[in-house]
Amino acid sequence: MHHRYDKTNIPIELLRTLVAIADLGSFTKAGGALNLTQSAISAQVKRLQQLVGAELFTKSGPGLRLTGQGEIVLGYAQRILAMNDQILSFGGARPNGQPLRVGFPIAFAEMALLELISRCSSSKGIQGVQIRCDISENMLKYLVSGRLDVAVLINPSQAPPHVYSEWSEQMVFVCAHDFLLSPGTPLPLVSWPSTLSDRVMIEACEKSGVAYSVAFIGADYLARHLAVQGGLGFVAMVERTVPPSLKIAREHYLPPLPKIAGGIYLREALDRRMVEPLLEALDAVFNPGQRPSNERVGAVAKSRAR
């Protein structure tokens, strides 16, 4: 007799449910994404826990948190799903109509999002794209685990799986157009701990012996920009992403900021031939070396005018 749940095999739908819960943070949201009821999600999690012989989730305030064993199982589940989806792609299909999953830094949204959408919409070779904006640290995790197919990353903390193109970006201090710092005042920084801009600013200040204070802490990208625009202090940004509402600060007392790496990267086992039109579109939008010279000159002139 055939048993649906053979103890020597884990049904892949259980693993897909686990990944969805980990990504979305609740059974309810995972059920909505997978078109399953909450009771069905709960039953799948219960069955998966029986198969692995351990609790995978624990309550953490209003949400859920993976146990230590859950983190280990999640890592394997992500890799298995990535390989499963790659096998299906050999026939030109993506599981359940799954779109190509693309990520890029939220700092580039204002500069690049509309152009990327336009290029994807107008290209016959690009169909079914899901775009995700996040900080590079998170997107690197998603790429390595197979939850993103392609990602534009800034200064990745570890080598991504596969490189399509790479370049360098200049970091700069940014402030409000009318911002003035009183002599002897520590450098006020607008910050969110663990982000690239936070690390770059603080490392530059400490290396140069410049006194600083944290004037604003916020996880929301827009909130940090509004804090800078309101005159609370400085933030570090990639030079070409500075919006017109802010200006590049070139005061003599500011420590120099470094150049950092940027690039377009592919997940493990992705068939590059299937995503070549998308990669070309991303390269045209994000890679400064691929921008037409008149656009680069215009961007430089605009930044200087600020």
ZIUR-V431900 format. One record per residue. PHI is phi in whole degrees, -180 to 180 (999 if undefined). OMEGA is omega in degrees with one decimal (* if undefined). NEAR is the number of other ideal C-beta (glycine too) atoms within 8 Angstrom. Layout:
phi = {PHI/PHI}
omega = {OMEGA/OMEGA}
near = {NEAR/NEAR}
This chain:
phi = {999/-83/-108/-59/-108/-74/-69/-97/-139/-100/-57/-68/-66/-68/-69/-66/-67/-58/-64/-64/-64/-63/-70/-98/88/-159/-64/-62/-67/-64/-61/-63/-69/-98/61/-126/-74/-63/-66/-67/-63/-60/-65/-67/-64/-60/-67/-64/-65/-65/-68/-90/73/-160/-73/-104/-129/-137/-70/-137/65/-80/-117/-120/-136/-70/-75/-58/-66/-63/-62/-65/-64/-60/-59/-66/-62/-63/-69/-63/-64/-62/-70/-59/-68/-67/-60/-64/-70/-60/-91/85/-110/-122/-58/54/67/-59/-75/-68/-102/-121/-129/-151/-63/-61/-63/-95/-61/-63/-78/-124/-62/-64/-66/-64/-60/-62/-66/-66/-71/-90/-94/-70/-86/-115/-134/70/-119/-111/-103/-128/-110/-164/-76/-60/-58/-70/-68/-62/-62/-64/-68/-64/-85/89/-85/-126/-90/-139/-144/-93/-123/-115/51/-61/-76/-144/-67/-67/-55/-139/-98/-99/-154/-140/-157/-119/-127/-93/-87/-139/-79/-132/-149/-71/-60/-105/-73/-132/-106/-68/-57/84/-84/-58/-66/-80/-115/-100/-140/-142/-53/87/-80/-60/-62/-63/-64/-63/-62/-68/-63/-66/-65/-68/-66/-93/73/-91/-70/-143/-139/-96/-91/-153/-125/-160/-79/-78/-63/-64/-61/-64/-66/-65/-63/-66/-61/-78/95/-77/162/-108/-137/-95/-142/-66/-54/-80/-103/-66/-78/-60/-73/-126/-131/-75/-91/-123/-62/-66/-83/-82/-71/-67/-108/-84/-86/-128/-86/-134/-176/-112/-130/-116/-71/-60/69/-79/-77/-59/-62/-76/-119/-56/-60/-67/-62/-64/-65/-62/-64/-65/-83/-102/-77/-63/-72/-100/-74/-56/-59/-67/-69/-66/-63/-63/-66/-64/-62/-65/-66/-68/-67/-72}
omega = {179.5/174.8/-176.4/-177.1/175.4/-176.3/177.9/179.8/176.7/177.7/-172.8/178.3/176.3/179.0/179.2/176.9/178.2/-178.9/179.7/178.5/180.0/-179.7/-170.2/172.0/178.4/176.6/-176.3/-179.1/178.1/177.9/178.0/-178.9/-176.9/-179.3/177.7/176.0/178.7/178.9/177.4/177.6/179.7/179.6/179.3/178.4/178.7/-179.6/178.7/178.2/176.7/-178.3/-178.3/176.3/-179.3/172.6/-177.4/-178.3/171.9/179.7/177.3/-175.5/-179.7/-174.5/-179.0/175.9/177.6/171.9/176.4/177.4/178.6/178.0/-179.8/-179.7/179.0/179.6/177.6/-178.6/180.0/179.9/179.6/179.7/178.9/179.2/177.4/-177.9/177.9/177.7/178.6/-177.5/179.0/178.8/178.8/-178.3/172.0/-173.1/177.5/-179.8/-176.2/179.7/169.2/-173.6/-174.6/177.5/172.5/-174.5/-179.9/178.4/-178.4/-172.3/-176.8/-176.9/-164.6/-168.8/-177.1/178.8/179.4/178.1/-179.8/-179.3/179.7/-178.5/-174.6/-178.5/177.7/-179.0/-179.7/-179.9/176.5/-179.1/173.6/-175.9/179.1/175.3/-179.2/174.2/-174.3/-179.0/179.8/-177.2/174.5/177.2/-179.5/-179.6/-178.8/-177.9/179.0/179.3/168.8/177.1/-178.9/179.3/167.7/-175.8/175.8/177.6/-179.0/-175.2/175.0/-177.3/176.5/-175.2/-175.7/-177.8/170.1/175.4/-179.7/179.6/177.0/179.6/177.2/173.5/179.9/169.7/-177.5/178.4/176.4/-177.9/-176.6/-175.9/176.0/179.5/179.4/-179.9/178.3/-179.1/175.8/-177.9/-179.8/-177.0/172.6/-161.3/162.3/-175.0/176.7/176.8/-179.9/-177.6/178.8/-179.0/-178.0/-179.1/-174.2/178.0/179.5/179.5/-177.7/178.6/-178.1/-179.4/-179.7/178.7/-179.7/173.5/178.5/-175.9/-177.7/175.6/179.7/-179.9/-175.8/-176.0/-179.8/-179.9/178.5/179.1/178.2/177.0/177.1/-180.0/179.0/175.0/-179.0/-179.6/-175.6/170.3/176.5/179.6/168.2/-169.6/-174.0/177.5/-178.1/-178.1/179.8/-178.6/-179.8/178.6/173.8/-178.5/-178.1/-180.0/-173.8/-175.6/-179.3/178.5/178.7/177.1/-172.6/164.4/-179.6/-177.9/172.2/179.7/175.1/-171.9/-177.5/176.7/177.5/173.4/176.3/177.9/-175.1/-178.0/-177.9/-175.9/-176.5/177.7/178.1/179.2/178.1/178.2/178.6/-179.7/179.4/-176.7/-168.9/-174.7/-177.3/178.2/-179.6/-179.8/175.4/-173.9/-179.3/176.7/-180.0/178.9/179.5/179.4/178.5/179.9/179.8/-179.5/178.1/-180.0/179.4/*}
near = {2/3/5/5/7/6/5/3/5/8/8/9/7/13/13/11/15/15/13/12/15/10/8/9/8/9/11/7/10/15/13/7/8/10/5/10/6/9/6/9/15/9/8/12/15/8/10/15/11/7/10/10/5/9/8/14/11/8/7/6/4/2/8/11/8/11/11/6/10/14/9/8/13/13/9/8/12/12/10/10/13/13/9/10/12/11/7/10/11/7/5/5/6/11/8/4/6/8/8/12/12/14/14/15/12/8/10/13/9/7/7/11/11/6/8/13/9/8/12/11/6/5/9/4/7/11/5/8/10/8/10/11/9/10/9/12/10/8/16/14/9/14/18/11/10/12/10/13/9/19/14/14/14/13/9/12/5/6/3/14/8/10/9/12/9/7/10/7/13/8/13/12/11/13/12/10/6/5/9/4/9/5/4/3/7/6/14/13/16/13/14/10/6/6/10/12/13/13/9/13/16/11/8/14/13/8/7/8/4/11/6/11/8/8/9/11/6/9/4/6/7/6/9/14/12/8/13/16/9/7/9/9/13/15/15/14/11/13/11/9/10/12/7/5/5/13/9/10/11/4/6/3/6/11/8/6/11/7/6/12/10/13/13/15/15/15/14/8/7/12/9/10/5/8/13/9/9/14/13/8/13/16/12/10/10/12/12/9/5/7/10/5/6/6/8/10/8/8/10/8/8/9/11/6/5/10}
